[in-house]
Amino acid sequence: MKPSALHQWLLSERPESRRQAALGRAYAGWRGFAHNRLALLGLAIVLALALLAALAPALAPYDPTVGDLQTTRLLPPSAAHWFGTDDQGRDIGSRLLYGSRLTLFVVTLVALLAAPIGLLVGTLAGYAGGAVDAVLMRITDIFLAFPRLILALAFVAALGPGIGNAVLAIALTSWPPYARIARAETLTIRHADFIAAVKLAGASPLRIVLRHIMPLCLPSVIVRVTLDMAGIILTAAGLGFLGLGAQPPTPEWGAMIAAGRAYVLDQWWVAAGPGLAICIVSLGFNLLGDGLRDALDPKGADGA
């Protein structure tokens, strides 16, 4: 199939199959996304993060957890150590590369845990209505009443420090916004004609929610998850800064900033490297989220 014919086939107003319709929607969304240069920049940053995380063992010139206190302690940036060394004589560049793996692990795992919970709670509340909706939304409001970092601190204090408990704590504090979005989407479509037709066909309420409502709510939730990635990174860094996330000598960006705060005036590079990494990656996820919002939900983007 020639490119022009493929283009016409994908953008056909009368698709002949579900597969053609799905591919057409994806292609139209990509075209809108590709016209946003800032969104492409955000995508490039996120892909670079994933690439650096995957290739960290090959790219890192030094061991991220072992240093030499006698000869390499607090060295400034140079040809041998591009980002300098820390107070333990460890190469900061190598620690940043390995820290990218931990950052990507945290945001991915939090998204995989929090998004399905929020999507399920929101769609169930919106479709069931009544007492079920009231109870689920009041629980959601309780979680939303506390700042995410404060609530995560409370969960980590109860569970104990460590990267696993930090991920679980962040996930437990991240699902309420997704539930609100999913509920709002469900309220707009639960009385649609196709839902009534599915009911008449004998589908159970659970099947309607799982097979027909949740897929329609998914794009909005994906956009919100992408926009929340920066907040997840900052929350994880905050827990690491306070010593409640990854434990030494694991290279975690927040913990690296905490270790460098004692040297911020004279050996500024110790905290500047991980701080810059957090800033760039957070910016990348924000730009990517804005682009996905414009591509997947142009009506919401116009009204924002």
TIMIKE-716018 format. One record per residue (C-alpha): residue number from 1; z, y, x. Coordinates in nm, 2 decimals. Example, Ala and Ser with C-alpha at 12.3 -4.5 7.8 and 13.67 -1.06 7.14 Angstrom:
<rs>
+-----+--------+--------+--------+
:  nr :      w :      v :      u :
+-----+--------+--------+--------+
:   1 :   0.78 :  -0.45 :   1.23 :
:   2 :   0.71 :  -0.11 :   1.37 :
+-----+--------+--------+--------+
</rs>
This chain:
<rs>
+-----+--------+--------+--------+
:  nr :      w :      v :      u :
+-----+--------+--------+--------+
:   1 :   0.00 :   0.00 :   0.00 :
:   2 :  -0.11 :   0.34 :   0.15 :
:   3 :   0.15 :   0.61 :   0.19 :
:   4 :   0.00 :   0.83 :  -0.09 :
:   5 :  -0.02 :   0.53 :  -0.32 :
:   6 :   0.34 :   0.44 :  -0.23 :
:   7 :   0.45 :   0.79 :  -0.30 :
:   8 :   0.29 :   0.79 :  -0.64 :
:   9 :   0.43 :   0.45 :  -0.72 :
:  10 :   0.78 :   0.56 :  -0.63 :
:  11 :   0.76 :   0.88 :  -0.83 :
:  12 :   0.60 :   0.73 :  -1.13 :
:  13 :   0.73 :   0.87 :  -1.46 :
:  14 :   0.69 :   0.53 :  -1.62 :
:  15 :   0.83 :   0.26 :  -1.38 :
:  16 :   0.73 :  -0.09 :  -1.47 :
:  17 :   1.05 :  -0.26 :  -1.35 :
:  18 :   1.41 :  -0.19 :  -1.27 :
:  19 :   1.34 :  -0.23 :  -0.90 :
:  20 :   1.07 :   0.04 :  -0.91 :
:  21 :   1.30 :   0.28 :  -1.10 :
:  22 :   1.58 :   0.22 :  -0.86 :
:  23 :   1.36 :   0.27 :  -0.56 :
:  24 :   1.21 :   0.58 :  -0.72 :
:  25 :   1.55 :   0.74 :  -0.77 :
:  26 :   1.65 :   0.66 :  -0.42 :
:  27 :   1.33 :   0.81 :  -0.28 :
:  28 :   1.36 :   1.13 :  -0.49 :
:  29 :   1.72 :   1.16 :  -0.37 :
:  30 :   1.62 :   1.12 :  -0.01 :
:  31 :   1.35 :   1.38 :  -0.04 :
:  32 :   1.60 :   1.63 :  -0.18 :
:  33 :   1.85 :   1.54 :   0.09 :
:  34 :   1.59 :   1.57 :   0.37 :
:  35 :   1.51 :   1.93 :   0.28 :
:  36 :   1.87 :   2.03 :   0.36 :
:  37 :   1.88 :   2.09 :   0.73 :
:  38 :   2.26 :   2.12 :   0.74 :
:  39 :   2.29 :   1.79 :   0.56 :
:  40 :   2.06 :   1.63 :   0.82 :
:  41 :   2.28 :   1.78 :   1.09 :
:  42 :   2.59 :   1.62 :   0.92 :
:  43 :   2.41 :   1.29 :   0.90 :
:  44 :   2.32 :   1.31 :   1.27 :
:  45 :   2.69 :   1.38 :   1.36 :
:  46 :   2.81 :   1.09 :   1.15 :
:  47 :   2.55 :   0.85 :   1.30 :
:  48 :   2.63 :   0.97 :   1.65 :
:  49 :   3.00 :   0.89 :   1.57 :
:  50 :   2.90 :   0.54 :   1.46 :
:  51 :   2.68 :   0.49 :   1.77 :
:  52 :   2.95 :   0.61 :   2.01 :
:  53 :   3.20 :   0.39 :   1.85 :
:  54 :   2.98 :   0.09 :   1.87 :
:  55 :   2.89 :   0.15 :   2.24 :
:  56 :   3.23 :   0.27 :   2.35 :
:  57 :   3.29 :  -0.02 :   2.59 :
:  58 :   2.95 :   0.04 :   2.76 :
:  59 :   2.97 :   0.42 :   2.77 :
:  60 :   3.33 :   0.47 :   2.87 :
:  61 :   3.35 :   0.50 :   3.25 :
:  62 :   3.72 :   0.42 :   3.28 :
:  63 :   3.98 :   0.21 :   3.11 :
:  64 :   4.12 :   0.42 :   2.81 :
:  65 :   4.48 :   0.30 :   2.85 :
:  66 :   4.53 :   0.28 :   3.22 :
:  67 :   4.55 :   0.58 :   3.46 :
:  68 :   4.67 :   0.66 :   3.81 :
:  69 :   4.97 :   0.89 :   3.82 :
:  70 :   4.94 :   0.94 :   4.19 :
:  71 :   4.58 :   1.07 :   4.22 :
:  72 :   4.43 :   1.15 :   3.87 :
:  73 :   4.71 :   1.31 :   3.68 :
:  74 :   4.61 :   1.63 :   3.48 :
:  75 :   4.28 :   1.68 :   3.67 :
:  76 :   4.05 :   1.95 :   3.52 :
:  77 :   3.70 :   1.87 :   3.38 :
:  78 :   3.47 :   1.77 :   3.67 :
:  79 :   3.17 :   1.55 :   3.75 :
:  80 :   3.40 :   1.25 :   3.78 :
:  81 :   3.60 :   1.32 :   3.46 :
:  82 :   3.39 :   1.53 :   3.22 :
:  83 :   3.68 :   1.60 :   2.99 :
:  84 :   3.95 :   1.59 :   3.26 :
:  85 :   4.25 :   1.36 :   3.26 :
:  86 :   4.58 :   1.36 :   3.07 :
:  87 :   4.94 :   1.35 :   3.19 :
:  88 :   4.92 :   0.97 :   3.25 :
:  89 :   4.61 :   1.00 :   3.47 :
:  90 :   4.38 :   0.85 :   3.20 :
:  91 :   4.02 :   0.98 :   3.16 :
:  92 :   4.01 :   1.18 :   2.84 :
:  93 :   3.64 :   1.12 :   2.78 :
:  94 :   3.70 :   0.74 :   2.77 :
:  95 :   3.99 :   0.79 :   2.54 :
:  96 :   3.78 :   1.00 :   2.31 :
:  97 :   3.51 :   0.73 :   2.29 :
:  98 :   3.76 :   0.46 :   2.21 :
:  99 :   3.93 :   0.70 :   1.97 :
: 100 :   3.61 :   0.73 :   1.78 :
: 101 :   3.63 :   0.36 :   1.69 :
: 102 :   3.97 :   0.41 :   1.55 :
: 103 :   3.87 :   0.72 :   1.35 :
: 104 :   3.57 :   0.53 :   1.21 :
: 105 :   3.79 :   0.23 :   1.13 :
: 106 :   4.04 :   0.45 :   0.94 :
: 107 :   3.79 :   0.65 :   0.73 :
: 108 :   3.59 :   0.33 :   0.64 :
: 109 :   3.89 :   0.13 :   0.54 :
: 110 :   4.05 :   0.41 :   0.34 :
: 111 :   3.72 :   0.46 :   0.16 :
: 112 :   3.69 :   0.09 :   0.08 :
: 113 :   4.05 :   0.08 :  -0.05 :
: 114 :   4.08 :   0.41 :  -0.23 :
: 115 :   3.74 :   0.45 :  -0.40 :
: 116 :   3.74 :   0.12 :  -0.60 :
: 117 :   4.10 :   0.19 :  -0.71 :
: 118 :   4.01 :   0.54 :  -0.83 :
: 119 :   3.69 :   0.43 :  -0.99 :
: 120 :   3.85 :   0.14 :  -1.18 :
: 121 :   4.15 :   0.35 :  -1.30 :
: 122 :   3.93 :   0.64 :  -1.41 :
: 123 :   3.67 :   0.43 :  -1.60 :
: 124 :   3.94 :   0.23 :  -1.77 :
: 125 :   4.13 :   0.54 :  -1.88 :
: 126 :   3.82 :   0.72 :  -2.00 :
: 127 :   3.68 :   0.42 :  -2.19 :
: 128 :   4.01 :   0.30 :  -2.35 :
: 129 :   4.15 :   0.64 :  -2.44 :
: 130 :   4.47 :   0.67 :  -2.63 :
: 131 :   4.79 :   0.54 :  -2.47 :
: 132 :   4.61 :   0.37 :  -2.18 :
: 133 :   4.44 :   0.70 :  -2.09 :
: 134 :   4.77 :   0.89 :  -2.12 :
: 135 :   4.97 :   0.65 :  -1.90 :
: 136 :   4.70 :   0.62 :  -1.63 :
: 137 :   4.64 :   0.99 :  -1.61 :
: 138 :   5.01 :   1.08 :  -1.59 :
: 139 :   5.04 :   0.84 :  -1.30 :
: 140 :   4.74 :   1.01 :  -1.14 :
: 141 :   4.90 :   1.35 :  -1.20 :
: 142 :   5.22 :   1.24 :  -1.03 :
: 143 :   5.02 :   1.15 :  -0.71 :
: 144 :   4.82 :   1.47 :  -0.73 :
: 145 :   5.15 :   1.68 :  -0.76 :
: 146 :   5.23 :   1.61 :  -0.39 :
: 147 :   5.03 :   1.73 :  -0.09 :
: 148 :   4.84 :   1.43 :   0.06 :
: 149 :   5.00 :   1.46 :   0.40 :
: 150 :   5.36 :   1.48 :   0.26 :
: 151 :   5.30 :   1.18 :   0.04 :
: 152 :   5.14 :   0.99 :   0.32 :
: 153 :   5.44 :   1.07 :   0.54 :
: 154 :   5.68 :   0.93 :   0.27 :
: 155 :   5.48 :   0.61 :   0.25 :
: 156 :   5.46 :   0.57 :   0.63 :
: 157 :   5.84 :   0.64 :   0.66 :
: 158 :   5.90 :   0.36 :   0.41 :
: 159 :   5.65 :   0.11 :   0.56 :
: 160 :   5.70 :   0.19 :   0.92 :
: 161 :   5.48 :   0.35 :   1.19 :
: 162 :   5.15 :   0.19 :   1.29 :
: 163 :   4.78 :   0.23 :   1.22 :
: 164 :   4.78 :  -0.04 :   0.95 :
: 165 :   5.06 :   0.12 :   0.76 :
: 166 :   4.90 :   0.46 :   0.81 :
: 167 :   4.57 :   0.34 :   0.66 :
: 168 :   4.75 :   0.19 :   0.36 :
: 169 :   4.95 :   0.52 :   0.31 :
: 170 :   4.64 :   0.73 :   0.32 :
: 171 :   4.46 :   0.50 :   0.08 :
: 172 :   4.75 :   0.52 :  -0.16 :
: 173 :   4.73 :   0.90 :  -0.16 :
: 174 :   4.35 :   0.93 :  -0.17 :
: 175 :   4.25 :   0.75 :  -0.50 :
: 176 :   4.37 :   1.01 :  -0.77 :
: 177 :   4.07 :   1.25 :  -0.73 :
: 178 :   3.83 :   0.97 :  -0.76 :
: 179 :   4.00 :   0.86 :  -1.08 :
: 180 :   3.98 :   1.21 :  -1.23 :
: 181 :   3.60 :   1.22 :  -1.15 :
: 182 :   3.54 :   0.87 :  -1.29 :
: 183 :   3.73 :   0.95 :  -1.61 :
: 184 :   3.54 :   1.27 :  -1.67 :
: 185 :   3.21 :   1.09 :  -1.62 :
: 186 :   3.32 :   0.81 :  -1.85 :
: 187 :   3.41 :   1.05 :  -2.13 :
: 188 :   3.06 :   1.19 :  -2.13 :
: 189 :   2.88 :   0.85 :  -2.16 :
: 190 :   3.12 :   0.62 :  -2.35 :
: 191 :   2.97 :   0.72 :  -2.69 :
: 192 :   2.61 :   0.70 :  -2.56 :
: 193 :   2.35 :   0.50 :  -2.76 :
: 194 :   2.31 :   0.24 :  -2.49 :
: 195 :   2.68 :   0.17 :  -2.48 :
: 196 :   2.68 :   0.12 :  -2.86 :
: 197 :   2.38 :  -0.12 :  -2.82 :
: 198 :   2.58 :  -0.32 :  -2.55 :
: 199 :   2.87 :  -0.34 :  -2.79 :
: 200 :   2.65 :  -0.47 :  -3.07 :
: 201 :   2.52 :  -0.73 :  -2.83 :
: 202 :   2.87 :  -0.87 :  -2.80 :
: 203 :   2.97 :  -0.74 :  -2.46 :
: 204 :   3.35 :  -0.72 :  -2.40 :
: 205 :   3.51 :  -0.39 :  -2.31 :
: 206 :   3.58 :  -0.51 :  -1.95 :
: 207 :   3.21 :  -0.61 :  -1.91 :
: 208 :   3.10 :  -0.27 :  -2.04 :
: 209 :   3.32 :  -0.09 :  -1.80 :
: 210 :   3.23 :  -0.30 :  -1.49 :
: 211 :   2.86 :  -0.35 :  -1.56 :
: 212 :   2.75 :  -0.04 :  -1.74 :
: 213 :   2.99 :   0.25 :  -1.69 :
: 214 :   3.11 :   0.21 :  -1.33 :
: 215 :   2.76 :   0.20 :  -1.18 :
: 216 :   2.69 :   0.54 :  -1.35 :
: 217 :   3.01 :   0.69 :  -1.21 :
: 218 :   2.95 :   0.56 :  -0.86 :
: 219 :   2.72 :   0.85 :  -0.73 :
: 220 :   2.98 :   1.12 :  -0.81 :
: 221 :   3.25 :   0.91 :  -0.65 :
: 222 :   3.04 :   0.85 :  -0.34 :
: 223 :   2.99 :   1.22 :  -0.30 :
: 224 :   3.36 :   1.30 :  -0.34 :
: 225 :   3.45 :   1.02 :  -0.09 :
: 226 :   3.21 :   1.17 :   0.17 :
: 227 :   3.36 :   1.52 :   0.11 :
: 228 :   3.71 :   1.37 :   0.15 :
: 229 :   3.63 :   1.21 :   0.48 :
: 230 :   3.73 :   1.52 :   0.67 :
: 231 :   4.06 :   1.53 :   0.49 :
: 232 :   4.12 :   1.17 :   0.57 :
: 233 :   4.05 :   1.23 :   0.93 :
: 234 :   4.29 :   1.53 :   0.94 :
: 235 :   4.56 :   1.33 :   0.76 :
: 236 :   4.52 :   1.04 :   1.00 :
: 237 :   4.54 :   1.28 :   1.29 :
: 238 :   4.85 :   1.45 :   1.14 :
: 239 :   5.02 :   1.11 :   1.12 :
: 240 :   4.92 :   1.03 :   1.48 :
: 241 :   5.04 :   1.38 :   1.59 :
: 242 :   5.38 :   1.30 :   1.44 :
: 243 :   5.40 :   0.96 :   1.60 :
: 244 :   5.36 :   0.77 :   1.27 :
: 245 :   5.00 :   0.65 :   1.32 :
: 246 :   4.85 :   0.46 :   1.61 :
: 247 :   5.12 :   0.39 :   1.87 :
: 248 :   5.08 :   0.45 :   2.25 :
: 249 :   4.88 :   0.37 :   2.45 :
: 250 :   4.62 :   0.33 :   2.18 :
: 251 :   4.37 :   0.62 :   2.21 :
: 252 :   4.40 :   0.81 :   1.88 :
: 253 :   4.29 :   1.18 :   1.85 :
: 254 :   4.59 :   1.31 :   1.67 :
: 255 :   4.83 :   1.14 :   1.92 :
: 256 :   4.62 :   1.28 :   2.21 :
: 257 :   4.67 :   1.63 :   2.08 :
: 258 :   5.04 :   1.57 :   2.04 :
: 259 :   5.06 :   1.45 :   2.41 :
: 260 :   4.87 :   1.76 :   2.52 :
: 261 :   5.07 :   2.02 :   2.34 :
: 262 :   5.32 :   2.04 :   2.63 :
: 263 :   5.03 :   2.14 :   2.86 :
: 264 :   4.83 :   2.36 :   2.63 :
: 265 :   4.88 :   2.68 :   2.84 :
: 266 :   4.79 :   2.55 :   3.18 :
: 267 :   4.61 :   2.22 :   3.13 :
: 268 :   4.43 :   2.32 :   2.81 :
: 269 :   4.17 :   2.04 :   2.83 :
: 270 :   4.43 :   1.77 :   2.74 :
: 271 :   4.45 :   1.89 :   2.38 :
: 272 :   4.11 :   2.07 :   2.36 :
: 273 :   3.90 :   1.75 :   2.39 :
: 274 :   4.05 :   1.56 :   2.09 :
: 275 :   4.08 :   1.88 :   1.89 :
: 276 :   3.71 :   1.95 :   1.94 :
: 277 :   3.62 :   1.60 :   1.84 :
: 278 :   3.82 :   1.62 :   1.52 :
: 279 :   3.65 :   1.96 :   1.44 :
: 280 :   3.30 :   1.83 :   1.50 :
: 281 :   3.34 :   1.50 :   1.31 :
: 282 :   3.51 :   1.68 :   1.01 :
: 283 :   3.23 :   1.93 :   1.00 :
: 284 :   2.97 :   1.65 :   1.00 :
: 285 :   3.13 :   1.47 :   0.71 :
: 286 :   3.15 :   1.80 :   0.51 :
: 287 :   2.79 :   1.88 :   0.57 :
: 288 :   2.69 :   1.53 :   0.48 :
: 289 :   2.89 :   1.54 :   0.16 :
: 290 :   2.74 :   1.88 :   0.06 :
: 291 :   2.39 :   1.73 :   0.11 :
: 292 :   2.47 :   1.42 :  -0.09 :
: 293 :   2.61 :   1.63 :  -0.37 :
: 294 :   2.29 :   1.84 :  -0.39 :
: 295 :   2.08 :   1.53 :  -0.38 :
: 296 :   2.27 :   1.30 :  -0.62 :
: 297 :   2.42 :   1.56 :  -0.85 :
: 298 :   2.20 :   1.87 :  -0.86 :
: 299 :   2.34 :   1.98 :  -1.19 :
: 300 :   2.70 :   1.97 :  -1.05 :
: 301 :   2.59 :   2.15 :  -0.74 :
: 302 :   2.43 :   2.44 :  -0.94 :
: 303 :   2.75 :   2.48 :  -1.14 :
: 304 :   2.98 :   2.47 :  -0.84 :
+-----+--------+--------+--------+
</rs>
